[in-house]
């Protein structure tokens, strides 16, 4: 028997179909061991010797592999074709060799796509484990460990409230934090444009922009204010105009290269609204099901047989005019030749997204995106006719220009066009009337318009991945994890598909830039990635890289032990002064609002940063800038500097009541994060500045009973009155905190009644009650556990029994 080990069970199942009965395929289920999660897991005094341990959740799987290995006469290691996959094979071989040496043949095979042909070719051409790739993995893993286990404790001690630091994640956080600073520091500038509407001699109207004025070409800020714009407008209105120039030219637009990991993540974010992590999870399933090639790659290359198949598909489905004379070859930018495999493409381009079996909706969407991009990459260019028309005054001192572009041949655009990261369209798409030079053109109207410069846009997942790739930070397999980690650590938050730096993230970035500047430099991090590539290519010894990094790094860490809290507060305040104390004309932004002579400054408490008065403890003014959630600016009325968002203590329990902000809005929390008793979501339109301790306690008392059967509260759809199982929306003029029983009964008089549920019996498998409600918000329905289903029209006038109810519920589950 021949034993073949892959990474995932789904992949094992697919490959098993292509191999003979003498093969047994089993999955490692990803990584099987890692560095011990303790301070001595890397011996820096002994050639950085690592201390590995098998993951607890993989011990059972390793035993199963060992059991099968005893029955095998050959071992094939078929983990993924990248550094991580090579490392998993190396780890497996090392673990399996611990008890006794493996004497049978051991072969490393690599599949770039899971098709019968690819699997058979890989099995016919095995190789040894590539130690260079393993060394690159070792260097990366040890570097990340050394940074995390030495830099994170510095943050915990010197910058309370911080989470972990990381070799790459800290640089990604810096990008978002610095963009936040650019937006805050941005000063908008006013400028004006002047547009005209002209009419041809045939009466056709078209738009044009003022291009030159008094023989000077207009730049963005040439017209600075309304007065200047109106003066120019008044002068231009007096003149007559003619067509001074008509220019026609043909332009083309090239198709886009097939997907790499980063470009797939960017397009899936733009077109499908997928997070990078989700894109990789969906792509992984497509790969394991044999539908696409390996999805972690920075190559734009396509295999020769794939190009032939793509060209055949274009010719068959779209015709010869869409097929270039020769295949299009894309330049590969990857430095690491050993990992520069194929681009991401369908394994079989004849299989469209319309005939996929067993793939969920997200998988179909992503496959369609990959299929279209792949086919389009080998199609003809799109062709355009571009017309430029200049309309000048008789003295030729003033000229308006119109540009129109017409698509004359769609080419690759027939099936695919890449989305943009912003809404600016840099190409005109309007049609212009036919005109000849010298022809008179009548001015219909002039319109001056005010504009303001816009701050730089916040990063989306797509643009942040693009920026990381441009800077050479991270690699295809790491982008999704990097973005997920900085969100999990609450260094950034994702709102409406855009990254916002949190106060915690900005403090951490400022701290690292001040005291560990080199290790969050973009060039340093990118340079380290290049060195890892050099290791994987066999050009440099990985131990040399580790030594060069370690000595200056640990020296910097040790030097930080002498940092004093007061100095850190002073340095970070200076770094963030425009953010924390934004200058205002005629206002002393450092003056304490509560006492006469106190100065405000950045303070660091056990939960993070806040603004405090220099006269503390006599003056207890504080303003929170960091909470344990997303920051909410709130004054601590009790002067408890360390308790972020604290409003006061509850009279009944003595626990603190905190104002916090979560992903769904502001909420109150009774008790601290470790021992919270209750949370209450504040109404969406509630003004937090009016929140008092008494009001907070009233909110936390909801829902409250008005009598034995009626209660009031605030739910996801706003204030409500509940009787039995029926919810009735409360009118906007009533407050759930003050509504009386009489007022509630008056509202319920006009509300549709709802009968109590009729118990039809027990669902056999779950043993839960099956309930029939004759009235509901959307009509009669049945319910079992968490599953509810409206009663179809054919049953609405019938008595519902258990059998009918179960059928309706089963139909609902199948439909979902």
Buried (B, 14 or more C-beta within 10 A) or exposed (E): EBBBBBBBBBBBBBBBEBBEEEBBBBBBBBBBBBBBEEEEBBEBEEEBEBEBEBBEEBEEBBEEBEEBBEEBEBBBBBBBBBBBBBBBBBBBBEBBEEEEEEEEEBBBBBBBBBBBEBBEEBBEEBEEBBEBBBBBBBBBBBBBBBBBBBBBBBBBEBBBBBBBBBBBBBBBBBBBBBBBBEBEEEEEEEBBBBBBBBBBEEEEEBBBBBBBBEEEEBEEEBBEEEEEBBEBBEEBEEEEBBBBEBEEEEEEBEBBBBBBBBBBBBBBBBBBEBBBBBBBBBBBBBBBBBBBBBBBBBBBBBBEEBBEBBBEBBEEEBEEEBBBEEBBEBEBEBBBEBBBBBBBBBBBBEBBBEEBEEBEEBBBBBBBBBBBBBBBBBBBBBBBBBBBBBBBBEEEEBBBBBBBBBEEBBBBBBBBBEEEBEEEEEEBEEEBBEBEEEBEBEBEEBEBEEEEEEEEEBBBBBBBBBBBBEBBBBBBBBBBBBBBBBBEBBBBBBEEEBBBBBBBBBBBBBBBBBBBEEBBBBEBBBEBBEBBBBBBBBEBEBBEBBEEBBEEBEEBBEEBEEBEEEEBBEBBBEBBBEBBBEEEEEEEEBEBEBBEEBEBBBBBBEBBBBBBBBBBEEBBBBBBBBBBBBBBBBBBBBBBBBBBBBBBBBEEBEBBBBBBBEEEEBBBBBBBEEEBEBBBBBEEEBEEEEBEBEBBBBBBEBBEEBEEEBBBBBEEEEBBBBBEEBBBEBEEEBEBBEBEEEBBBEBBEEEEEBBEBBEBEEBEEEEEBBBBBBEBEEEBBBBBEEBBBBBEEEBEEEEBEBEBBBBBBBEBEEEE
